Amino acid sequence: MGCCCNKNIKSSSELMNLDNTYGAHNYHPLEVVISKAEGVWVWDPEGKKYMDCLSAYSAVNQGHRNPKIIKALKDQADILTLTSRAFYNDKWPVFAEKLAKYTGKEMILPMNTGAEAVETAIKVMRRWGYEKKGVPADQAEIIVMEENFHGRTTTIVSFSTDPVAKNNYGPYTPGFKVVKYNDLKAVEEAITSNTVGILLEPIQGEAGVFVPHEGYLKGIREICDKNNVLFACDEVQTGFCRTGKKFAFMHEGIVPDVIIMGKALGGGVFPVSAVAANKDVMGVFTPGSHGSTFGGNPLGCVVASAALDVLIDEKLDEKSEELGKYFRQKLVEMNSPKVAEVRGRGLLNAVVLKKEAGKARIYTTAMKERGVLAKETHEWIIRFAPPLVVTKEELDWALEIITDVLK
């Protein structure tokens, strides 16, 4: 079992000490070191095996090192990796068409990270507001939700309501109105003639997998249509079959104006993000008005294309829907006195603990010791989001440990 006999391979404790010594302390990881992964399983340097029930915050929907995605990466790395958008390349246009058809939108703008995609959506909404809606210069307003998580840039944290993410990063970017999530009246009251967009997550992931009431997204769509406002849906965590459909907004049968994507678009292999919209919205961008050196790079495009193929060919939306219902049912049936609520959609789920049960970190640590890796969000919620390639038998194995720890 011990992989540390080779002196060049450091132990878990040595690696954690190095991280704590030389790495900035902007994370508080669970105390496990991952050195190898395949499918839903990961291993530490000592050879201990764990089931990954976080999927890098839904970036590994297709499973760790999915063979089709890894082959695409390796094959393209031998041919061409980066051109910038100063020139055409042979992979970006083909991928753009594929993603446009997958999203049902006319145009795609490629970036690298989820935060960059959100920033792109903010830019497109503001520019559309000035050039198409006629909002006076520098007066554009975007409505966002309490408990949101859209990234870490200075603009995005300006409208965060999480003091840990926001404090001491001012002065903050103006132009955003924060209202209560899952409250249509609050949105309606915040609308003015200068409102250009509403930006939200169809399920709030970092807030603890908060699923809004049925009809909420449909109501947002109606408010936007009534007031000539763009609806931007942040599907960075919820997209690409995670919630049981291609995108979470599809559960309500609505179509946003702007779809923001990232994480699983890169198949857990390469950072790829994108924004999709129709020409009447995305057409406000002109040469030089926005860009990214790595956005649309051939290597990322080939990886993302393979990542989409895996989702489609393996019908991971259907699998996520079926196994997600089963997983939640089993969590409810354990009838733990420590659990206040089980919630989620597809394979994006959370257990909300009662305050008297103690902090979630106690339980995620205990699960880790038994071989299940999950992560707390806030202090009382445990999120479970295994790769979508997980089997029912693997879920049952994890459920036994989760039940033992929570009971």
N, C-alpha and C positions, 0 to 999 in steps of 0.2 A: 504493500500500500504506500509506503513512504517514498515520495518522489524527491526528497531533499538530500539523498545520499550524494548526488552530484553537487560539488561545492559551488558550481556556477548558478545553481538554482536556489533562490532564497526561500526561506520558510514564510508562512503567512504572517507570523509575528514580526519577522524582520521587515517584510514589505509594508506592513501597517505602520511600523515605526518610521520607515523612510518617508512614507506619505505624510505622516504627522510632522516630521522634521522639515521637509523641503516643500511640501505642497501647501498652497494657501488653504486656510481652514474654512472654505465656503461650502463644505458639505459635511454631513455627519453620517457616514455610511454605516450600514449594518456591519458588524465585525466578522466579515467573511471576505476572503480574497478569491477571485475567480481567475483561473489561469487556462481553462479549456472549456469548450462548449460544443454541443451538438443537439439539434432538435430542441427539446424542452429541458434538457439536462445540462448542468454545468459542474465543473470539478475545481477544487482548490489545489494548491501546490502539493499538498500531502496526499492527494488522491481521493479525498472524500467527495461523494456525489450528492448533488442537490437538484431538486426541481425548481426551475425558474418560474415563479408566479408573479413576476413584474414585467418581464419582456422589455426591459429598458424603457419603461414608461410607454409601452405600446409601439416601440420602434422595431420589435422583433416578431411581428405578427406571423411571418412565414417560417419561424423557427430559426435557431442559431445555425449559421453556416449552411443555409439551404443549398443543396448541391447545384441546382439550376442557376441560382444567383451567383454562387462562387465561380462556376464555370464561365458565366458571362463576364464577370470581373476579370478573371485571369486571361481569357481570350482577348478582351479589349485592351488590357494593360500591355499586351505584346504588340499592339498596333498603333494606338493613339490615345493619349490621356487628356490633353488640354490644348485648346487653341485660343481661348478667350472668344468673345463674340465680335472681335475685330474682323474675324473671317467667318464664313460659313463652315460648318463641319457636317459630316455625313450621318451623324447619329441624332443630333438634336431635332431636326425637322421631323424625322420618323417618329421619335418619341413624343413630340408635341402633338402630332396627329392622334397617336394612340391614347394619350392622356385626355385630350379634348373629347374623344369619343367615349372614354370611360366616365368622364364627369358630365357629359352632355352639354359642354360649353364650347364656344367658338374659338377662344383664344387662351393660350397658356403663357405665363411669364415664369421662367425658372429661377430659383434661388437655391440656397444651400441648407439653411437651418429654418426651423419653424418661426423663430423670432423675426428673421429676415422676411419671411412670407407675410407675417402679420404687419410688419412695417410697410411692405409693398401694398397690402390692402388698404392701410391708412392713407398712403399716398394716392392710390387710385380713387378712393372715395373723396378725398379733399379736392383733387384736381377735377374730378367729375362735377363736384359741387360748384366749383368756380366756372368751369367752362360749359357745362350743360344745364345746370339748374339755375345759374345766375346769382349765386350767393356772393355778397360783397367780399372783396379781398381780405384775407386773414380773419374772416369771421366764421369759418366752417366749424360746425360742432358734430361730434360723433358720440352717440350714446353707448355706454358700456355698462357692465353688470358688476354688482358687488361680488366679492369672492372670486373674481375672475383670475385666470392665469393665462397670459398670452405670450410670455417670454420675459427677458431680463434687460432689454435695452433701456436707456434713460427715458425715452418717450413712453414705452410700455409700462415701466414701473411707476410712471407719473400718474397712471389711472388705476394702479393696484390698490386694494384695500387691505393688503397684508403688510403690517408694519415691518416685519422682518425683511421682506423683499424691497420695501420702499424707503425706510428711514435713512436720513442723511445722504440722500442722492439728489436733493434739490439744488437749484431751483427747478421746479417741475414744468413739463411741457403743458401749455394750456390747450383748450379746444375739446375737452372731454367732459361729459356729464355722466356721473356714476349713479345708477339707480338699482333698486332691489331686483335680484334675479327672480324669475318665475312670477312676476307681477306685471301684468299688461297695463294696468291703470298707471303705474309708476312710469312706464315708458311713454304712454300717451301724454301724460302731464309734462314730460321733459321735452317733447317735440316743439321746435320753433321753426320759423321760416329759414333759419340758418342750419338746420339739421341736414347733414348730408348722408349719414349712415348710422346703422345700428350694428355693433360688433358683439358677438357672443359665442360661447361654446354650447352646442346642442345638449351636451351633458358636461357639467363642470367636473373635470377630473381631479385637479389638485384640491378642490374644495371638498373632496371625499366622495366622488362619483355621485354627485347630486343630479338626479334625473328630474327634469321639470314636469309639471302636470301635463297630461294629454291636452292638446289644443294650444299650448303656449307658443310653440313655433309657428303654428298656423295663424295665431293672433298677431305675432310679430310681422309675418308676411303681409297680413291685411293692413296693419298700421303703416308699413313701408309703402304699399301700393297707394293707400289713401293720401299720403303726404309727400309723394315723390322723393322717397328716401331709399338708399341702397341697403340691402340686407347682406351682411358679411358673416359667414359661418366659419368659425375656427374649428376645423376637423383634424388638426394636427395629431391629437391623441385619439380621437374617436373614429377617424376615417379608416378606410381600407379594411373593412369587414370586422373590425374590433367589436362593434355593438350588434352584429347579426345582420347588418346590411352594408352595402358598399360605403355609404356615409350615414351618419346618425340622423341627419335631417330627413332622410327617406322614411323614417318611422312615422312621420306625420304627413307624408305625401306632398311636401312643399319643395320649392326650388329657390335657394338663395340667389342673389345677384352675383355674389363673390364667394368662391370656395377656397379656403386656405388649407394647404396640405403640407405635410412633412413626415418626420419619423418613419413609419412603415413604408413610405414611398421609396426609401433607400434600402429596404429589405434587411435592415440591421447590419448593413455592410458599408454603406457610404452615405454621407449627408446629402440628401436631395430634398428640396422643398419646391413648392410651386403655388401659384395663384391662378385660378381659372375664372373667366368671366366672358360675357359676350362682347362683340365688337363695339356696341354702343357705350360700353363702360371701359373696357381695356383699350379702346382706340384713343383714349386721351393721352396715352404715352407716345412720345415721339422720340426719334433718335437723340440720345444724349440725356434724356430727361430721367432715366433710371437705368440701373444696370448692375452687373456683378461679374467679376473676372471669372469665377468658377461656375457661376450659374449657367446651366446648359452644357457643361463640359461632357465630352464624349463618354468618358468612363462612367460618370454618374447617370447619364441617359441610358446606357446599356444596362446598368445595374437596376435602375428603376423600371425599365421595360420588362426585365426578367421578373422583378418583384410583382408587377401587375399580372404577368402570365401565371405565376404561382397562385395568386389569389383567385384568378378566374378558373384556371384548369382544375384546381383542387376544391373548388366551390367552398372556400373558407367562410363566406358569408353564411351559408346554410349550416355549416358545421358549428360556427360560433353561436348562432341562434339556438340550435338544438342543445349543445353542451352547456351553454349559459343558463338556460332554463333549468336543466338538470342540476347544475352546480348550486344555483340559488335555492332550489327546492331542498336539496340535501342540507344546506346551511340552516335553513329555517327548521327543518325536521330535527336537527340536533337539540333544539329547544334549550339553548344555553342560558342560564340565569344571568350571564355577563353581557349578553348581546341585546341591544336596544332595537336594532333594525338591520335588515339585510336588504341591499338595494343594488341596482345595476341593470345593464342591458347587454345581451350577448355575453362575451367573455371579458367585460369590464365590470367588475363587481366590488362591493365593499361591505364590510361588517362594521357597524357603528356600535362601539362599546358603551355600556352604561358608565357614568362617571365613577360610581363606586367600585367598578371592576379594576380601576387603575389604568395607567398609561398603556397605550398600544405597543410601545417599544418592548415592554415585558413579554408580550405574546409573540411579537415578530422574532425576538431573540430566542424564545423557547422553540418556535417552529424551525428556526435556522439550525438549532442543535439537533433537531430530528430530521433535517434534510429538506425542508420546504422554505424557499426564499420569497418572502412577501415584504412589503414596506408600509410603515405607518405614514399617514398623512394627517397633519395636525397632531394632536396628542391622543385622540381617542378613536381614530378610524384606521382600519387595516384594508388596504386595497389588494385585490387578487386579479391579476390579468396575465394568465399564462399564454405562451405562444399559441396561435390558433390551430397549429398542427397537433396539439395535445390529443391523446386518445381518452376514451371514457375510462379505461382501466387505469391510466395514469392519473386522471382526476380522482378516481376512487382511492387510489393510494394516498394522494395529498389530502383528500377529505378526511381520511381516518386520522391523520396527524393533526389536522386543523381542529377536528372535533375533540380529540384528546386534550389538546392545549386549551381550548376555549371552555371545556367542561370541568 
